[in-house]
Each structure stands twice: as C-alpha cells, then as structure tokens.
Amino acid sequence: MKKILAICVFLGLSMSAVQAQTVPPPTVAARAWLVLDATSNQVLGAQNPTMRIEPASLAKIMTAYLVFAAIKDKKLDANQQVRVSTKAWKVDPSSSKMFIDPATPVKVIDLLYGLIVQSGNDAAVALAEAVAGSEETFVVMMNSEAARLGLKSTRFANSHGLPHPDNYTTAADLSVLAQRLIQDYPEGYKIYSTRQYTYNKITQPNRNRLLWLDPSVDGMKTGHTSSAGFSLISSAHRSNGNGERRLISVVLGTNSDAERAQESQKLLNWGFQNFDTVKLYAKNQVVATPEVWKGTSNAVKIGFARDTYVTVPRGMAEKLKPVLERKTPLIAPIAQDSTVATLKMVAEGKTVVELPLVALEQINQASLFGRAWDSVRLWIK
C-alpha cells in the first residue's frame, strides 16, 4: 500500500482515493506493474511502480509523442518525404527494423507506422533526424519533454530504447506518458491499433498480441531486450452502465511474449470487472455558491474546470455522498480557476477521494466603503 500511495502522490492523485480501494489485485508475474484508470486518473493497483527499469522499445512512445507534436505544430508534414541517413540504415542490424534504405526517401507517415507497428529502430532514428536534425538533438528534446510531463524518474539516451546506461524509466512514468499521448494526440494514437503493416514489400505484425485477443484493446506498445525482459503497455476502452472507461496497464519484465500479454489481460480484466468509474460533475457545473466578503458579488459559483470522475470498487458508487469543505471566509478578490474549496466524496464513513473546487468566475474587490462594511461584519461575526 505504501508504494501505491507514493505513486499516487507522484501522479497528483488523492491518497484517500487509493486507501478506499479494497479490492485485492491479482498476482502478476512481472518485475513491476501498474493499472491506471485514465478516465478518473486514479491508480487502481501497482507493484514496484517507481522501480527503475530499462524501457527498451517503450521509449518509442516518447519518440512518437514528439513526432505528433511536430506535425501538430506544422514543423513536419505527415506526407513529406525524408531522406534516410546511413546512421538510421545501419542501426543495430540484429534489432527490429522496418527496412528503410538510404537510396529511397520515406514519407513521415510510413515511418510512424514503421515505428509504432513494426517497432523499427531504423524508423526511430529517421524520425528523430527529421524532427531535430540529429538524433543527439532529438534526445535532448525527449528529456526536456519528459521533464515537462513530470516524468521525474525517466531519462532517454536514444530514440529507440536499445540498451544504454542512461536509458531508464518506471512503470509510473510510463503510465503518465501513455495517458498523455492518448489524450493529446488521439488521431495519432489510432495507429497503435494497426495489426500489421507492409513497407518495402515486407509485412510485419504488431507485436501486441492483445489486439487479436481482446476487441476492447486499441494499443499500445511492446518492448523487449535480453536485459529488460518482455514488457507491454496496453490500453483498453470499454463501456458499461456507468459510461465509457479507459484503462492503461503497464507490465514490465516478464519472461516471454505470451506472458506479457497474459498478465496484461489479467490486469485489464481485473480493473474493469472490480471497479466502476462514475462521472461526478460536468465541466463548469456549479457545485455550490458560497458567500464572498469584500467583493463586488456576495457569492461565487464554484465547481470543476473539467469533467470530473471517480473510480470506486464495484457497488460503492451509489453510496457516494459529497461533503464540501471550504476556506472561510472567502475574501475578494478571487481569481477565476483559483482553488477555493475541497469536495470530499464519502462512502460508508470513509473518504473515497478529495477533489479541489475552483472559482468558476472572477470576483473583484468591492469599493472602499463595501470593504469597510464587510470588515465590520466579519469582526462582529
């Protein structure tokens, strides 16, 4: 439990949200694992989530993230052709490749499929050079982006993840990276569901076995080296009576290709079958209108800046009750989107999750007379 609480602090989650999760996780044959409900941003279970591991080809998720960003920012076009360098062509010949050739320019979109579906290390280098001019400069971008995303225990040494002392990450960091790619680049993420891809008359299958075994799985990425073992980040999207949910499982360091798929499937099923994710409030929905002092208005509308969900053990959702705790008194000026209160969701006398409430509007200061009058009222109160 201490390890799960630690990772929840890292992810910015409420510790009480995890303490309320009483469903025991399955036994998982992996060095480290984590299950994240991407809808509510809650960790459902984890083992060794902050243990440093070698990312192997899971590093390619960051490579794809930066390529998608470059396309979005119009620094790169998906249909533009890029030259293949000798470095990209010669990348470790014993590793996975999409078989590009210096004599034939390649479209960025083909390289993306080669990177994501075929796990081509040559594609990773070619894309890195297309974005940054050199792989070395691209690696600087990878580490800068990792810092921006809050991946505090991650460092990259190359674009593909082949073994290097400065290539390391954690299950916790990888869950954040996977979630951000799905959230920030949903169109690009669709490539991860492609089961096979043909380039240069060579057809290669996606190594993610769950794409064939579970129709709800639409990604994400496999990784393997002899030192890292077999790893898989998988994501599944299912719907039930409470709406749609997405789970992300990170399974690191299993003994075989089949085992990483089996353990990932086990975790996804556990998360979907034993927990419900419910929508509490919609974006900008008014939760309360507490009193304001010394302001141009006597009250302020408070709520959430985005749709807010909570994940609880199955059967507990109908027992949830909101308890508002606010800073008193609320004194103007109050900036829009500033945190002004806390909403606790309580079930059976236990706090399930604590959520920050923000001001949905700006409240300016009242006139000098108004502020003086409220000062008197507060003193009397």
Residue, then its C-alpha position, 0 to 999 in steps of 0.5 A: m500500500k505504501k508504494i501505491l500511495a507514493i505513486c499516487v502522490f507522484l501522479g497528483l492523485s488523492m491518497s484517500a482515493v487509493q486507501a478506499q480501494t479494497v479490492p485485492p489485485p491479482t498476482v502478476a508475474a512481472r518485475a513491476w506493474l501498474v493499472l491506471d484508470a485514465t478516465s478518473n486518473q486514479v491508480l487502481g493497483a501497482q507493484n514496484p511502480t517507481m522501480r527503475i527499469e530499462p524501457a527498451s522499445l517503450a521509449k518509442i512512445m516518447t519518440a512518437y509523442l514528439v513526432f505528433a507534436a511536430i506535425k501538430d505544430k506544422k514543423l513536419d508534414a505527415n506526407q513529406q518525404v525524408r531522406v534516410s541517413t546511413k546512421a538510421w540504415k545501419v542501426d543495430p542490424s540484429s534489432s527490429k527494423m522496418f527496412i528503410d534504405p538510404a537510396t529511397p526517401v520515406k514519407v513521415i507517415d510510413l515511418l510512424y507506422g514503421l515505428i509504432v507497428q513494426s517497432g523499427n529502430d531504423a524508423a526511430v532514428a529517421l524520425a528523430e533526424a527529421v524532427a531535430g536534425s540529429e538524433e543527439t538533438f532529438v534526445v535532448m528534446m525527449n528529456s526536456e519533454a519528459a521533464r515537462l510531463g513530470l516524468k521525474s524518474t525517466r531519462f532517454a539516451n536514444s530514440h529507440g530504447l536499445p540498451h544504454p546506461d542512461n536509458y531508464t524509466t518506471a512503470a509510473d512514468l510510463s503510465v503518465l506518458a501513455q495517458r498523455l499521448i492518448q489524450d493529446y494526440p488521439e488521431g495519432y494514437k489510432i495507429y497503435s491499433t494497426r495489426q500489421y503493416t507492409y513497407n518495402k514489400i515486407t509485412q510485419p505484425n504488431r507485436n501486441r498480441l492483445l489486439w487479436l485477443d481482446p476487441s476492447v484493446d486499441g494499443m499500445k506498445t511492446g518492448h523487449t531486450s535480453s536485459a529488460g525482459f518482455s514488457l507491454i503497455s496496453s490500453a483498453h476502452r470499454s463501456n458499461g452502465n456507468g459510461e465509457r472507461r479507459l484503462i492503461s496497464v503497464v507490465l514490465g519484465t516478464n519472461s516471454d511474449a505470451e506472458r506479457a500479454q497474459e498478465s496484461q489481460k489479467l490486469l485489464n480484466w481485473g480493473f474493469q470487472n472490480f471497479d466502476t468509474v462514475k462521472l461526478y460533475a460536468k465541466n463548469q457545473v456549479v457545485a455550490t455558491p458560497e458567500v464572498w466578503k469584500g467583493t463586488s458579488n456576495a457569492v461565487k459559483i464554484g465547481f470543476a474546470r473539467d469533467t470530473y470522475v471517480t473510480v470506486p470498487r464495484g457497488m460503492a458508487e451509489k453510496l457516494k455522498p459529497v461533503l464540501e469543505r471550504k476556506t472561510p471566509l472567502i475574501a475578494p478578490i478571487a481569481q477565476d480557476s483559483t482553488v477555493a474549496t475541497l469536495k470530499m466524496v464519502a462512502e460508508g464513513k470513509t473518504v473515497v477521494e478529495l477533489p479541489l473546487v475552483a472559482l468558476e468566475q472572477i470576483n473583484q474587490a468591492s469599493l472602499f466603503g463595501r470593504a469597510w462594511d464587510s470588515v465590520r461584519l466579519w469582526i462582529k461575526 
